[in-house]
């Protein structure tokens, strides 16, 4: 087990809960400027990751002080979501959100594209792993999926399917996991942070 990565997954989950207790309100940047119900649940993946990293630095600045959001890939305009510069290891992480339900309590069936799509242009968790392994980054490569759990759409089913498909393309470690619950949003009330260290087969 990679203790650094385990800590990252556990702290990511703790920070999700910490942020949620402040009852943050997300407002879309579209013309309609929709204001969503309070809670971390409605926030975009980009905004959530930014808030989580800020919170990580609050709870353990010594460990996370050199964490970088959007590290440029070598010889590319593309960016890796997170780079954890630790004392004894560098960990690169691509992050994906799995949130099938909307603020209106209706399912978004297109969300699965973000996890399983085999097309690189759609930037799924699956192809992010391939991209990381081809990147030339010098360090540990990993995939993080955080998501919300619903009675009719248990998150674990999606995670188990991702693992089965990903193993066809690259080697993945044991599953790292940490849960959060009792969130303030009426729809997005609980969830998990999952992670895997990946390598070439």
C-alpha positions as CSV (number, residue, x, y, z in Angstrom):
1,X,0.0,0.0,0.0
2,X,1.2,3.5,-0.9
3,X,0.8,5.5,2.4
4,X,1.1,8.8,0.7
5,X,-1.7,8.1,-1.7
6,X,-3.8,6.6,1.0
7,X,-3.4,9.9,2.9
8,X,-4.4,11.9,-0.2
9,X,-7.6,9.8,-0.6
10,X,-8.5,10.0,3.1
11,X,-7.9,13.8,3.2
12,X,-9.7,14.4,0.0
13,X,-12.8,12.9,1.6
14,X,-12.3,14.8,4.9
15,X,-12.0,18.0,3.0
16,X,-15.2,17.3,1.0
17,X,-17.0,17.1,4.3
18,X,-15.3,20.1,5.8
19,X,-16.2,22.3,2.8
20,X,-19.8,21.0,2.8
21,X,-20.3,22.1,6.4
22,X,-19.7,25.7,5.3
23,X,-22.8,25.4,3.0
24,X,-21.1,26.7,-0.1
25,X,-23.5,27.9,-2.9
26,X,-22.7,27.2,-6.5
27,X,-23.8,29.7,-9.2
28,X,-23.5,28.7,-12.8
29,X,-21.5,31.0,-15.1
30,X,-24.0,30.7,-17.9
31,X,-26.3,33.5,-18.8
32,X,-29.1,32.1,-16.7
33,X,-26.7,32.2,-13.7
34,X,-28.6,29.4,-11.9
35,X,-28.1,29.4,-8.2
36,X,-28.1,25.9,-6.7
37,X,-29.1,24.6,-3.3
38,X,-26.3,24.9,-0.7
39,X,-23.7,22.1,-0.4
40,X,-20.6,20.9,-2.1
41,X,-22.7,18.5,-4.3
42,X,-23.7,20.9,-7.1
43,X,-20.2,22.3,-7.7
44,X,-18.3,21.5,-10.9
45,X,-15.4,19.1,-10.8
46,X,-13.0,22.0,-11.4
47,X,-14.4,24.1,-8.6
48,X,-14.5,21.2,-6.2
49,X,-10.9,20.2,-6.8
50,X,-9.8,23.8,-6.3
51,X,-11.7,24.0,-3.0
52,X,-10.4,20.6,-1.8
53,X,-6.8,21.5,-2.5
54,X,-7.3,24.8,-0.6
55,X,-8.8,22.9,2.3
56,X,-6.0,20.3,2.2
57,X,-3.4,23.0,2.7
58,X,-5.4,24.3,5.6
59,X,-5.5,21.0,7.4
60,X,-1.9,19.9,6.6
61,X,0.1,22.6,4.9
62,X,3.4,20.9,5.5
63,X,2.2,17.8,3.5
64,X,0.3,19.7,0.8
65,X,2.1,23.0,0.5
66,X,3.7,22.2,-2.9
67,X,0.6,20.7,-4.4
68,X,0.0,22.1,-7.9
69,X,-3.4,22.3,-9.7
70,X,-3.2,21.9,-13.5
71,X,0.4,20.8,-14.1
72,X,1.2,21.0,-17.8
73,X,1.9,17.7,-19.6
74,X,5.4,17.5,-21.2
75,X,5.3,18.7,-24.8
76,X,1.6,19.3,-24.7
77,X,-1.0,22.0,-24.0
78,X,-3.0,19.6,-21.9
79,X,-2.9,19.8,-18.1
80,X,-2.9,17.1,-15.4
81,X,-5.4,17.9,-12.7
82,X,-3.1,17.5,-9.7
83,X,0.6,17.2,-8.9
84,X,1.5,16.3,-5.3
85,X,5.1,17.3,-4.6
86,X,5.8,15.4,-1.4
87,X,9.1,15.0,0.5
88,X,9.8,11.5,-0.8
89,X,7.5,11.1,-3.8
90,X,5.7,13.0,-6.6
91,X,2.2,11.8,-7.4
92,X,0.3,12.9,-10.5
93,X,-3.5,12.5,-10.3
94,X,-6.2,12.9,-12.9
95,X,-9.6,13.5,-11.1
96,X,-13.1,12.7,-12.3
97,X,-16.5,13.4,-10.7
98,X,-19.3,10.8,-10.8
99,X,-22.6,12.5,-10.1
100,X,-25.5,11.0,-11.9
101,X,-28.2,13.0,-10.2
102,X,-28.8,16.7,-10.8
103,X,-29.9,19.4,-8.4
104,X,-33.4,18.8,-9.6
105,X,-33.2,15.1,-8.6
106,X,-33.2,13.9,-12.2
107,X,-30.6,11.5,-13.6
108,X,-28.0,12.6,-16.2
109,X,-27.3,9.6,-18.3
110,X,-24.5,11.3,-20.1
111,X,-22.3,11.3,-17.0
112,X,-21.0,7.8,-17.7
113,X,-19.1,9.2,-20.7
114,X,-16.8,10.9,-18.3
115,X,-15.8,7.6,-16.7
116,X,-15.8,5.0,-19.6
117,X,-15.5,6.7,-22.9
118,X,-12.7,5.1,-25.0
119,X,-12.3,8.4,-27.0
120,X,-9.4,10.6,-25.9
121,X,-11.2,13.8,-26.9
122,X,-13.8,13.1,-24.3
123,X,-11.3,13.0,-21.5
124,X,-12.7,10.1,-19.5
125,X,-11.1,8.5,-16.4
126,X,-10.3,5.5,-18.7
127,X,-8.4,7.6,-21.3
128,X,-6.8,9.9,-18.6
129,X,-5.0,6.8,-17.4
130,X,-3.6,6.1,-20.8
131,X,-2.6,9.7,-21.2
132,X,-0.8,9.7,-17.8
133,X,1.2,6.6,-18.7
134,X,2.3,8.1,-22.0
135,X,3.0,11.5,-20.5
136,X,6.7,11.1,-19.6
137,X,6.0,12.5,-16.1
138,X,8.6,11.3,-13.6
139,X,6.6,10.1,-10.6
140,X,3.7,8.0,-9.5
141,X,0.6,8.1,-11.7
142,X,-2.9,7.8,-10.3
143,X,-6.6,8.1,-11.0
144,X,-9.1,9.7,-8.5
145,X,-12.8,9.4,-8.9
146,X,-15.0,11.1,-6.3
147,X,-18.7,10.8,-6.5
148,X,-22.1,10.8,-4.9
149,X,-24.1,7.7,-3.8
150,X,-27.9,7.4,-4.4
151,X,-30.3,4.7,-3.4
152,X,-31.3,3.8,-7.0
153,X,-27.8,4.5,-8.4
154,X,-25.2,3.0,-6.1
155,X,-21.8,4.5,-6.9
156,X,-19.9,1.3,-6.3
157,X,-21.4,-0.4,-9.4
158,X,-19.9,2.3,-11.6
159,X,-16.5,2.0,-9.8
160,X,-16.4,-1.8,-10.2
161,X,-17.2,-1.5,-13.9
162,X,-14.4,1.1,-14.3
163,X,-12.0,-1.3,-12.7
164,X,-12.9,-4.1,-15.0
165,X,-12.5,-2.0,-18.1
166,X,-9.4,-0.2,-17.0
167,X,-7.6,-3.5,-16.4
168,X,-7.9,-4.1,-20.2
169,X,-5.7,-1.1,-20.8
170,X,-3.3,-0.7,-17.9
171,X,-2.3,-2.1,-14.6
172,X,-4.3,-0.7,-11.6
173,X,-3.5,-1.1,-7.9
174,X,-5.8,-2.1,-5.1
175,X,-8.7,0.3,-4.6
176,X,-8.2,3.1,-2.1
177,X,-11.4,4.5,-0.7
178,X,-12.8,6.9,1.8
179,X,-16.4,7.9,2.4
180,X,-18.2,11.1,3.4
181,X,-21.8,11.5,4.5
182,X,-24.5,13.7,6.1
183,X,-24.0,16.4,3.5
184,X,-26.3,19.4,3.5
185,X,-27.7,19.1,0.0
186,X,-31.1,17.3,-0.2
187,X,-30.0,15.2,-3.2
188,X,-26.2,14.8,-2.9
189,X,-26.1,13.6,0.7
190,X,-23.2,11.1,0.7
191,X,-20.4,9.7,-1.4
192,X,-16.9,8.3,-1.7
193,X,-13.5,9.2,-2.9
194,X,-11.8,6.3,-4.8
195,X,-8.3,6.1,-6.1
196,X,-5.9,3.8,-7.9
197,X,-2.2,3.9,-8.7
198,X,-1.7,2.9,-12.3
199,X,1.2,1.5,-14.4
200,X,1.9,0.0,-17.7
201,X,1.1,-3.7,-18.1
